[in-house]
């Protein structure tokens, strides 16, 4: 049995949850890790996580990485709350703080990485590797019509950073720079993973969980309109046709773990992470997504989009509450302040340019361990988990 001890920051988020889940399921082998620490800021019940039972797991909630006025340092808090903190070998960093102010968001998320990794480095002399989860925003696709790499798809990791004034607002760049600085001359190293639209389950709400937004919307739509009803795509014709790739949480998790165990190849590198090298459009994915709920997904009609998911849930909030009671669902998944309801509109209307990622570097790194799935595998797996968690009927 290996003595590797993994700690996952942001373990209740889409990516962090999946890393913990994969490790507890024995990826890449049962003896790869002896201990797994799942670290969260918000309180999280183990029963709600859906993680497999394992003596390896230590769930530690309630650690705020940014609070300065504390009676103890972050290092002391980790020593006190995390079992065998001095034996931590691998860090998987997926914590995130959303802030509408770009400058504040950059500062907070850069500090998250800096404080966390410095603390682990000082607590454990056994640290070997850090995986930093960032995203395809590094390429600037969120800039829409100002997308600087629009003529360079599929997007490769070798592309340069965006120029100013955009670069300073991408906190991913600042996080990578911090890790480059902290790791200089150390025995540990790091790599960066860049997924696009992440598809997956969360037990405790999340600002950018597209699967939860669509799951609650389509479950309610099916209840109100009946199985077999048509659901028009809630976006533009251009978005319906443009190409991209989804990144399912399980693919991200396994790529993160594999990369962390092969530092001789991955140190200092960054990797695109998507479900397949082949891009797809919403015209291919939307019918598959709707089929799970017994609905028929169709494209925009004469340029007219279907209901906006968040607006539909707001308009039919009372019906959703009735559905919760009828099916014994957990409350607080619709109309909460921890979900960015407009995210669906952004991804299905505003993001209307091809932005596919090149997967050749990642697949070469993983070799025969390469992980891929299709739209059904990504979205239906997430929906199954929301159903098991009693978040949707």
C-alpha positions, -999 to +999 in steps of 0.1 A: +000+000+000+013+034-010+016+060+017+003+088-005-021+112+012-043+133-010-059+166+001-087+180-021-095+218-017-130+226-028-142+190-023-179+200-024-175+216-059-180+199-092-144+190-098-133+185-062-162+162-055-152+140-085-116+138-074-126+125-040-151+101-056-125+087-080-099+082-053-123+065-030-134+042-059-098+031-062-086+051-092-060+044-106-056+014-082-068+005-047-034+010-032-025+043-050-035+064-020-036+055+017-055+086+028-079+111+012-088+144+029-118+163+015-116+199+025-146+223+023-155+257+035-193+252+038-205+225+061-212+193+043-228+161+056-211+129+046-244+113+039-252+139+013-220+134-007-228+100-023-191+091-019-185+054-013-178+045+023-141+042+029-117+042+059-094+063+038-117+094+039-114+123+062-141+150+056-130+183+070-156+212+067-156+247+080-121+259+071-121+294+056-089+299+037-092+337+035-102+347+071-073+367+086-087+375+120-084+339+134-070+328+167-047+304+148-029+303+115-041+282+086-011+259+092-022+253+128-058+248+118-047+221+093-025+204+118-054+203+143-083+193+119-066+172+093-055+137+104-018+131+094-015+165+078+023+161+080+020+132+056+002+150+028+018+142-006-007+154-033-028+186-034-058+188-058-068+225-058-103+232-071-115+258-045-131+290-060-147+322-048-170+340-072-170+378-071-187+401-097-158+425-093-130+412-116-102+427-094-117+413-062-121+379-079-085+379-090-072+389-056-093+364-036-086+334-058-049+341-061-048+344-023-066+310-020-039+292-039-010+311-023-022+306+013-033+270+008-001+257-009+022+276+014+004+261+044+006+226+031+042+230+021+051+242+057+030+215+073+041+185+053+077+177+042+063+149+020+045+171-006+051+158-041+027+174-065+000+200-068-028+199-095-044+233-102-078+233-118-083+264-140-103+265-172-106+273-209-113+309-200-075+311-202-079+313-240-104+342-238-135+325-252-155+344-225-147+376-244-172+365-271-168+388-301-134+399-287-122+363-284-086+366-295-081+330-305-112+326-326-091+318-357-068+293-339-092+265-331-087+238-320-070+257-291-036+243-281-019+247-247+011+263-265-009+294-273+003+326-255-016+343-228-040+370-237-028+406-239-038+434-217-062+447-207-076+412-205-047+393-189-048+410-156-085+400-151-078+363-156-071+350-121-058+317-136-027+334-148-020+349-113-026+315-097-001+298-120+024+325-114+021+320-077+027+283-079+057+289-102+071+312-076+064+290-046+077+258-062+110+272-072+138+251-058+113+228-040+110+190-042+074+193-054+060+204-087+026+212-103+005+211-134-026+230-146-058+214-160-080+235-183-115+221-189-143+238-208-180+235-197-178+212-167-207+187-165-213+171-131-230+167-098-226+188-066-241+179-033-243+214-019-251+239-048-226+256-070-224+289-089-216+273-122-232+239-121-249+237-155-261+201-149-281+212-118-296+242-136-308+220-166-318+191-143-341+211-122-355+230-152-362+199-173-376+179-144-401+207-137-408+212-174-417+175-178-439+177-147-458+207-160-460+198-197-459+160-196-435+134-209-430+135-246-434+173-248-411+193-270-385+215-254-371+242-277-334+250-271-331+280-248-304+297-269-295+313-303-292+296-337-255+304-337-250+287-303-271+258-315-246+252-343-212+262-329-186+236-318-171+230-284-165+201-260-179+194-226-157+183-197-174+158-174-163+158-138-151+121-139-128+128-169-114+158-151-108+139-119-091+109-135-069+132-156-059+152-125-050+120-105-031+104-134-011+136-141-002+140-104+012+105-103+035+111-134+054+142-124+083+133-146+061+142-176+036+167-162+056+190-140+052+226-151+028+217-179-008+226-187-034+203-202-067+207-219-093+184-205-125+175-224-146+144-229-135+138-264-111+151-291-142+154-313-162+186-308-200+187-308-227+213-310-258+218-289-278+205-319-262+171-310-263+174-272-296+190-265-318+161-277-297+137-256-300+159-225-338+162-229-343+125-235-332+117-200-364+135-188-387+119-214-387+151-234-380+159-271-352+185-275-355+206-306-336+236-320-347+273-321-378+279-342-373+307-368-347+323-345-370+321-314-354+303-284-372+283-258-377+293-222-347+305-203-341+278-176-336+302-147-365+324-157-388+294-161-378+281-126-386+316-111-419+318-129-429+283-117-413+284-083-445+273-065-448+243-088-412+234-080-420+235-043-450+213-049-428+189-068-403+188-039-430+179-015-446+152-038-413+135-045-396+141-011-368+161-027-342+182-008-350+218-007-328+248-015-317+238-050-339+264-067-340+300-057-308+299-036-279+324-035-253+298-043-262+292-079-257+316-109-290+310-126-280+331-157-252+307-164-273+287-188-281+318-209-244+327-211-234+292-223-264+287-246-268+322-261-238+344-256-211+317-263-218+314-300-183+309-315-164+277-321-140+272-292-130+235-294-098+224-276-070+203-289-066+171-269-035+157-285-011+167-257-034+153-229-041+121-247-004+116-254+004+122-217-021+096-206-015+070-233-035+039-228-050+054-196-068+081-218-103+087-205-132+097-228-170+097-228-199+110-249-228+134-242-250+106-228-222+094-205-214+129-192-249+144-187-268+112-178-243+103-152-246+137-136-284+135-137-283+100-122-263+114-093-288+143-087-316+117-087-298+095-062-292+126-040-330+134-041-324+167-058-345+159-088-373+133-091 
